[in-house]
Amino acid sequence: MMKILDQYILRKFLGTFIYSIALISIVIIVFDISEKMEDFIDKHAPLKAIVFTYYCNFVPYIVNLFSPLFTFISVVFFTSRMAARSEVVAILSGGISFKRFLYPYLAGAFFIATLSFYFNHVVIPNANKKRLAFENTYVHNPYMNNSQNIHRQISKGVFIYLESFNNIQNTGYKFALERISGNLLKYKMMSDYIVWDTVKKRWKIFGYFIRRFADDGSQQVSSGGEMDTVLNFTPMDFVERLNDVEAMDYKELNSYIEQQRMQGSTNILYYEVEKYKRTAFPFATFILTFIGVSLSSRKVKGGTGLHLGIGLFIAFSFILVMQVSTTFAEGGLLSPLVSVWIPNIVYGILAFFMIRLAPK
């Protein structure tokens, strides 16, 4: 059963959080509108699509992105005000232990973290599908594939090579395909260029030269000017925006990571960081809540302003550590799982010592 004190603290916690996150969301939306207004006008984006397709799906993304940070700021703000009015002193002097005092904070953090976890894995990916589709239509310029010397594994033992791929014309140049069994090359095709047939949904191969290798070492050679064939890839495999991963739920992201690993993608670490971050980020809500309580529950000279100043420094240092550690992971210097959890581990230890030193 929740006591009156628990209800009082929890109401202040969630109320301050909702108020602060709503304010920052409005500010971000205003800046976003001013930045994208020219694109909306130039590309004739419908008002209904702007409001309901873009911004109604943009708001959950923003709220979830800033939830740990504004959980921390909310805790520091209202707890500091309680300390300034001697409410914390009265609570502890009335026989309530500091551990018991933390219960409503834990309940509030649990509610926000659970909501954030659900948003990260279910709500946000589905909302991002619509948001990113809108951006690709009305905001971003057409995607141009500038990759050179593309190597991919399209299925087990089947490898392709393209010198370049033009995703506007759906044409690949200097194409090669190899089938390997064990350590032996069984089939190799080279062609001048390939073109995707949008009607038949298959590839047209031009100027091809084929070698088939038998077990006895003999070869069969054939060539031709044009051939239609079905291959296990499409032009969409070469149209890749890194933020498209934001539109994948947990199951889709796992499948995509396995597919990219098979193809030998150079961005595999980025996708793994995104996968682990979706779980680690909500967990940071608990750590930042405990740091916020232990920091702001002491009545000090300077009051709320001092607490907020120190709190903002801690919050932004947490974000800095997270950015640095994920950069190391994407560069291959750290395991993605370890890099994502480093900020939680470091600031979890800080939270432990700050709670021990908090006024009892």
GISULZI-V281061 format. One record per residue. N is the residue number from 1. OMEGA is omega in degrees with one decimal (NA if undefined). Layout:
N:OMEGA, N:OMEGA
//
This chain:
1:178.1, 2:177.3, 3:179.2, 4:178.9, 5:179.3, 6:180.0, 7:-179.3, 8:-178.4, 9:-178.2, 10:178.4, 11:177.5, 12:-179.1, 13:-175.7, 14:179.1, 15:178.8, 16:179.5, 17:-178.2, 18:-179.7, 19:-176.5, 20:-178.9, 21:176.7, 22:179.3, 23:-178.2, 24:178.1, 25:178.7, 26:179.7, 27:-178.8, 28:179.6, 29:178.7, 30:178.6, 31:180.0, 32:177.4, 33:-179.4, 34:-179.3, 35:-173.0, 36:-176.1, 37:-179.7, 38:177.8, 39:179.2, 40:-177.7, 41:-177.7, 42:-175.9, 43:173.4, 44:177.9, 45:179.1, 46:-179.8, 47:179.7, 48:179.3, 49:179.2, 50:-175.4, 51:-169.4, 52:-179.7, 53:-176.0, 54:-171.4, 55:176.5, 56:175.8, 57:177.5, 58:-177.3, 59:177.7, 60:178.3, 61:-180.0, 62:-178.8, 63:-178.7, 64:-178.6, 65:-175.6, 66:-173.6, 67:178.6, 68:-178.9, 69:-176.9, 70:167.1, 71:180.0, 72:180.0, 73:179.2, 74:179.7, 75:-179.8, 76:-175.2, 77:-173.4, 78:177.4, 79:177.2, 80:177.6, 81:175.7, 82:-179.8, 83:-179.9, 84:178.3, 85:179.2, 86:178.3, 87:179.9, 88:177.3, 89:179.9, 90:-179.4, 91:-178.4, 92:178.6, 93:-180.0, 94:176.2, 95:177.8, 96:178.7, 97:179.5, 98:177.3, 99:178.7, 100:178.4, 101:-178.1, 102:-173.8, 103:-179.5, 104:175.5, 105:178.5, 106:178.9, 107:178.6, 108:178.8, 109:178.8, 110:179.8, 111:-177.8, 112:-179.0, 113:178.5, 114:178.0, 115:179.7, 116:178.4, 117:179.4, 118:178.2, 119:-177.3, 120:-172.1, 121:-174.3, 122:-170.4, 123:-174.5, 124:178.2, 125:179.2, 126:177.2, 127:-179.2, 128:176.3, 129:-179.1, 130:-178.3, 131:-178.2, 132:176.0, 133:176.6, 134:-179.2, 135:180.0, 136:-178.9, 137:-169.2, 138:-175.7, 139:-174.6, 140:170.2, 141:179.5, 142:-177.4, 143:176.5, 144:178.2, 145:-178.8, 146:-177.5, 147:176.7, 148:177.2, 149:-175.9, 150:175.7, 151:179.0, 152:166.6, 153:-174.3, 154:171.5, 155:-175.3, 156:178.1, 157:-179.3, 158:-175.2, 159:176.3, 160:175.9, 161:174.2, 162:175.5, 163:176.0, 164:178.3, 165:177.0, 166:-175.3, 167:174.7, 168:179.4, 169:-178.5, 170:-176.2, 171:176.0, 172:-174.3, 173:-179.6, 174:-174.5, 175:174.5, 176:177.4, 177:179.9, 178:171.5, 179:-176.1, 180:176.2, 181:-173.1, 182:176.6, 183:-174.0, 184:175.4, 185:-176.6, 186:-173.4, 187:175.7, 188:176.4, 189:174.8, 190:179.4, 191:179.8, 192:178.3, 193:177.5, 194:-178.5, 195:178.5, 196:176.6, 197:-175.5, 198:179.9, 199:-177.6, 200:-178.3, 201:176.4, 202:-176.1, 203:168.9, 204:-177.0, 205:-174.2, 206:176.7, 207:-173.1, 208:176.8, 209:-171.9, 210:171.5, 211:174.9, 212:-174.7, 213:178.3, 214:-178.5, 215:-179.0, 216:177.9, 217:179.0, 218:-177.8, 219:169.8, 220:-176.2, 221:175.9, 222:179.8, 223:-179.7, 224:-177.8, 225:-177.1, 226:179.8, 227:172.4, 228:178.3, 229:175.5, 230:178.2, 231:-172.9, 232:171.7, 233:-179.3, 234:177.6, 235:-180.0, 236:178.1, 237:179.6, 238:177.7, 239:-171.1, 240:168.2, 241:-176.6, 242:-178.2, 243:175.7, 244:179.2, 245:179.0, 246:-178.0, 247:-178.7, 248:173.7, 249:-171.6, 250:-177.8, 251:179.3, 252:-179.5, 253:177.4, 254:179.4, 255:-178.8, 256:178.6, 257:179.0, 258:178.6, 259:179.9, 260:177.6, 261:178.2, 262:-178.2, 263:179.9, 264:-178.2, 265:178.4, 266:-177.1, 267:-174.2, 268:-178.7, 269:177.6, 270:-178.9, 271:179.0, 272:175.7, 273:178.4, 274:-179.7, 275:-176.7, 276:-179.5, 277:-178.1, 278:176.3, 279:-176.7, 280:-175.6, 281:176.1, 282:-179.9, 283:178.4, 284:178.6, 285:179.6, 286:-176.1, 287:-178.6, 288:176.2, 289:-179.0, 290:176.2, 291:-179.7, 292:179.8, 293:-176.5, 294:179.5, 295:-168.7, 296:-178.6, 297:178.7, 298:178.0, 299:-176.5, 300:175.1, 301:-175.4, 302:171.0, 303:-173.7, 304:-178.8, 305:179.4, 306:-179.5, 307:179.9, 308:178.6, 309:178.3, 310:-179.3, 311:178.6, 312:177.0, 313:179.3, 314:-177.8, 315:-178.1, 316:173.9, 317:175.4, 318:179.4, 319:179.2, 320:178.9, 321:178.9, 322:-179.5, 323:-179.1, 324:-177.4, 325:178.5, 326:175.7, 327:176.2, 328:-179.6, 329:-178.8, 330:175.9, 331:177.9, 332:-178.6, 333:179.9, 334:172.3, 335:178.8, 336:-179.7, 337:-179.4, 338:-175.9, 339:-178.7, 340:-176.9, 341:179.3, 342:179.4, 343:178.8, 344:-179.5, 345:-177.6, 346:-176.9, 347:171.4, 348:176.2, 349:177.2, 350:178.9, 351:-179.9, 352:-178.1, 353:178.6, 354:177.0, 355:178.6, 356:-178.0, 357:-178.8, 358:-179.9, 359:-177.9, 360:NA
//
